[in-house]
Amino acid sequence: MLGRVLEARHLRVLRAVAASGSFSAAARDLGCTQPAVSQQMKALEASVGTPLLVRSGREMRLTQAGESLVRHAAGILAGLTAAEEEVAAIAGLRAGRVRLVSFPSGSSTLVPTALAALRAAHPGTRVSLEEAEPPRSVEMLREGECDVALAFRYEGAAGAEEWDDLVVRPLLTDRLVALVPERHRLARAAPAGSVAIGELAAEPWIAGCPRCRGQLIEVCASAGFTPRIDFATDDYPAVVGLVGAGLGVAVLPQLAAESVRPRGARMVTLEPAVRREIVALTLPDLAQVPAVAATLEQLARTAGR
């Protein structure tokens, strides 16, 4: 076993001595002094616990151990150089990988523009995308299955501390809107297309994702009724299609409603307002990685526009 960890600088000096045949010649090649070369060789021999060089006349000759170490040094130093170049590329955003997880309406609205801008600014950075709704997306982040999670939570909802251990980058506030068939009595509600959710109490409902479904039930309960949910689907185009066909009404985040073409349906503003906060999440250590930081920045810029 080696007495100490081998140092790359010592291996480079050993190779120089082996190639030039003397401490003084190696010093000239390396741009340092002869005593410095001698000192580093003594330190290397102390590390390996055996002589590596013997003097033969005016030249230094490698021992068997020295020959073995020089033979392996080439591969070791080449690997270190490659590693240094790769890390430098990642640090300089000439390379890097980011695993992004987003909920569907974020994937169709915020993510495309942000990733296009990221690719234009840093072509060497690669981003993969997977879809998952919170809280699953947040679990994936904590379990190391992604680097950035696009998530949301509703204002006033319990569990605000659930992100306390994460870096939270606020992106935008998204308001819930009602979606009604275009021939519905409230389709042209005044003023400015706003309705109280209680006015929809007797309607059949189409519900969205599980978290949105739970929020719908809470909002309706606060207005004094329980919605009769005839259809439930995680697919926003399906929600819009069912509303457009006159099969019921729905409440969706505005971002989700605007991500699909509401044929046969009309958006109306809900009163009182119900909002959700959309954020990008990452782990504290990952926030220092240049490619992750650049991804968060582009998501924030896209949301700001």
C-alpha positions in Angstrom: 0.0 0.0 0.0 1.2 3.5 -0.7 2.1 5.7 2.2 0.4 8.7 0.7 -1.9 9.7 -2.1 0.0 10.1 -5.4 0.0 13.7 -6.7 -0.3 14.5 -10.4 2.5 17.1 -10.2 5.0 14.5 -8.9 4.1 12.1 -11.7 4.6 14.9 -14.3 8.1 15.6 -12.8 9.0 11.9 -12.8 8.1 11.6 -16.5 10.2 14.7 -17.3 13.2 13.2 -15.4 12.7 9.8 -17.2 12.5 11.5 -20.6 15.5 13.9 -20.1 17.7 11.8 -17.9 18.6 14.4 -15.3 17.1 16.7 -12.7 18.6 19.8 -14.3 17.3 18.9 -17.8 13.9 18.1 -16.4 13.9 21.5 -14.5 14.6 23.3 -17.8 11.8 21.4 -19.5 9.3 22.2 -16.7 10.4 25.8 -16.2 11.4 25.3 -12.6 14.6 24.9 -10.5 16.7 21.8 -10.1 16.2 21.8 -6.3 12.5 21.9 -6.8 12.7 18.8 -9.1 14.9 17.0 -6.5 12.5 17.8 -3.7 9.4 16.6 -5.6 11.2 13.3 -6.5 12.0 12.8 -2.8 8.4 13.4 -1.9 7.2 10.9 -4.5 9.6 8.2 -3.3 8.4 8.8 0.2 4.8 8.3 -1.0 5.5 5.0 -2.7 8.0 3.8 -0.1 10.7 2.7 -2.5 13.4 4.3 -4.7 12.3 5.3 -8.2 15.6 6.7 -9.5 19.3 5.8 -9.2 22.2 7.9 -10.4 24.2 6.3 -13.2 27.2 8.5 -14.0 25.7 11.9 -14.9 22.2 10.5 -15.7 19.3 9.4 -13.6 18.1 5.9 -14.3 14.7 4.5 -13.4 14.5 1.6 -11.0 12.0 -1.2 -11.8 9.4 0.5 -9.6 10.2 3.8 -11.4 9.6 2.2 -14.8 6.3 0.7 -13.6 5.1 4.1 -12.3 6.2 5.9 -15.5 4.3 3.4 -17.5 1.1 4.0 -15.6 1.6 7.7 -15.2 0.8 8.3 -18.9 -2.7 6.9 -18.5 -3.2 8.5 -15.2 -2.2 12.0 -16.4 -4.2 11.6 -19.6 -7.3 10.7 -17.6 -6.8 13.7 -15.3 -6.4 16.0 -18.3 -9.6 14.7 -19.9 -11.4 15.1 -16.6 -10.1 18.6 -16.2 -11.3 19.5 -19.7 -14.7 18.0 -19.2 -15.3 19.7 -15.9 -14.1 23.0 -17.4 -16.6 22.5 -20.3 -19.4 21.9 -17.8 -18.4 24.9 -15.7 -18.3 27.1 -18.8 -21.6 25.8 -20.1 -20.0 24.3 -23.2 -21.4 21.0 -21.9 -23.7 19.7 -19.3 -27.0 17.9 -18.7 -30.2 18.9 -16.9 -33.1 16.5 -16.2 -36.2 18.6 -16.1 -39.6 17.4 -14.8 -42.7 19.5 -15.4 -46.5 19.3 -15.1 -48.3 19.1 -18.5 -49.5 22.7 -18.8 -46.0 23.9 -17.9 -44.5 21.6 -20.5 -46.7 23.1 -23.3 -46.3 26.8 -22.3 -43.2 27.7 -20.3 -40.8 24.9 -21.1 -40.6 25.1 -24.9 -39.6 28.8 -25.0 -37.2 28.5 -22.1 -35.4 25.5 -23.5 -35.2 27.1 -27.0 -33.5 30.1 -25.4 -31.2 27.9 -23.3 -30.1 26.0 -26.4 -29.4 29.2 -28.3 -27.3 30.6 -25.5 -25.6 27.4 -24.5 -25.7 24.8 -27.4 -23.6 22.3 -25.5 -26.1 22.0 -22.6 -28.6 19.2 -23.0 -32.0 19.1 -21.3 -34.2 16.0 -21.0 -37.9 16.4 -20.2 -40.3 14.1 -18.3 -43.8 14.9 -17.1 -45.1 14.5 -13.6 -47.6 16.4 -11.4 -46.6 17.5 -8.0 -46.2 16.0 -5.4 -44.6 13.2 -7.5 -42.3 15.7 -9.3 -41.0 17.0 -6.0 -40.4 13.4 -4.8 -38.4 12.8 -8.0 -36.2 15.8 -7.3 -35.5 14.6 -3.7 -34.9 11.0 -4.9 -32.3 12.2 -7.4 -34.4 11.4 -10.5 -34.3 14.9 -11.8 -32.3 18.2 -11.4 -35.2 20.7 -11.8 -38.9 20.3 -11.0 -41.5 22.6 -12.3 -44.3 22.5 -9.7 -47.2 24.5 -8.3 -49.2 24.9 -5.1 -52.4 26.7 -4.4 -52.5 29.9 -2.3 -53.6 29.3 1.2 -53.3 25.5 0.9 -51.9 23.5 3.8 -48.3 22.2 3.7 -46.5 25.4 2.7 -43.4 24.1 4.5 -43.1 21.1 2.1 -40.5 23.0 0.0 -38.5 24.4 2.9 -35.4 22.2 2.1 -35.4 23.1 -1.5 -34.3 26.1 -3.6 -37.6 27.8 -4.8 -37.5 30.0 -7.9 -40.9 31.8 -8.2 -42.0 32.0 -11.8 -45.6 33.3 -12.0 -49.0 33.3 -10.4 -51.7 31.5 -12.3 -55.4 32.2 -11.7 -58.2 29.6 -12.0 -60.8 30.2 -14.6 -64.2 28.6 -15.3 -64.8 26.9 -18.7 -68.4 26.7 -19.9 -69.9 25.7 -23.2 -70.1 28.6 -25.6 -74.0 28.5 -25.6 -74.1 28.3 -21.8 -76.2 31.0 -20.0 -73.0 32.3 -18.3 -70.8 32.3 -21.4 -71.2 36.0 -21.8 -71.4 36.8 -18.1 -70.9 40.5 -17.0 -69.0 42.3 -15.9 -65.8 41.4 -17.9 -66.8 37.7 -18.1 -66.7 37.0 -14.3 -68.9 34.6 -12.4 -69.2 33.4 -8.8 -68.5 29.7 -8.6 -71.7 29.2 -6.7 -73.6 30.0 -9.9 -72.3 26.7 -11.3 -73.4 24.6 -8.3 -76.1 22.8 -10.2 -74.0 22.0 -13.2 -72.4 18.6 -14.1 -68.6 19.0 -13.7 -65.5 17.8 -15.6 -62.6 17.5 -13.2 -58.9 17.7 -14.0 -55.7 16.2 -12.4 -56.0 14.8 -8.9 -54.5 17.9 -7.2 -56.7 20.2 -9.2 -59.7 18.0 -8.5 -59.0 18.3 -4.8 -58.7 22.0 -5.1 -62.0 22.2 -7.0 -63.8 20.3 -4.2 -62.3 22.7 -1.6 -63.3 25.8 -3.6 -66.9 24.5 -4.1 -67.1 23.5 -0.4 -66.2 27.1 0.5 -69.1 28.3 -1.7 -71.5 25.9 0.1 -71.9 23.0 -2.4 -70.4 19.7 -3.5 -69.8 19.5 -7.3 -71.3 16.6 -9.2 -68.3 15.3 -11.1 -69.5 13.3 -14.1 -66.1 13.1 -15.8 -62.5 13.1 -14.5 -59.4 13.2 -16.7 -55.8 14.3 -16.4 -55.8 15.3 -20.1 -56.6 19.0 -20.4 -57.6 18.8 -24.1 -60.1 16.1 -23.1 -61.5 18.4 -20.4 -61.9 21.2 -23.0 -63.4 18.8 -25.5 -66.0 17.6 -23.0 -66.9 21.1 -22.0 -67.1 22.1 -25.7 -69.5 19.2 -26.4 -71.8 20.6 -23.7 -71.3 17.8 -21.2 -70.5 20.0 -18.3 -68.4 22.8 -16.9 -64.9 22.8 -15.5 -62.4 24.9 -13.5 -58.9 25.0 -14.8 -55.7 27.0 -14.2 -55.6 29.7 -16.9 -52.2 28.4 -18.0 -53.7 25.0 -18.7 -56.8 26.5 -20.5 -54.6 28.6 -22.7 -52.4 25.7 -23.7 -55.2 24.2 -25.7 -57.7 25.6 -28.2 -61.0 25.9 -26.4 -63.3 25.0 -29.4 -66.9 25.2 -28.3 -66.0 26.5 -24.9 -65.6 29.9 -23.3 -63.3 31.0 -20.4 -64.9 33.1 -17.7 -63.2 34.6 -14.7 -64.0 33.2 -11.3 -64.8 35.3 -8.2 -63.5 35.2 -5.6 -60.1 34.7 -7.3 -58.3 31.4 -6.7 -54.7 31.3 -7.6 -51.8 28.9 -7.7 -48.1 29.7 -7.5 -45.9 28.2 -10.2 -42.2 27.7 -9.3 -39.1 25.9 -10.4 -37.5 23.8 -7.7 -34.0 22.3 -7.2 -31.8 21.1 -4.5 -29.4 23.5 -2.8 -26.2 21.8 -4.1 -27.7 21.5 -7.6 -28.4 25.2 -7.7 -24.6 25.8 -7.9 -24.3 23.7 -11.1 -24.0 26.2 -14.0 -26.3 24.3 -16.4 -29.0 24.0 -13.7 -28.6 27.7 -12.8 -28.9 28.6 -16.5 -32.1 26.5 -16.8 -33.7 28.2 -13.8 -32.8 31.6 -15.2 -34.3 30.9 -18.6 -37.5 29.5 -17.0 -37.8 32.7 -14.9 -37.2 35.0 -18.0 -39.8 33.1 -20.0 -42.4 33.4 -17.2 -41.6 37.1 -16.9 -42.5 37.6 -20.5 
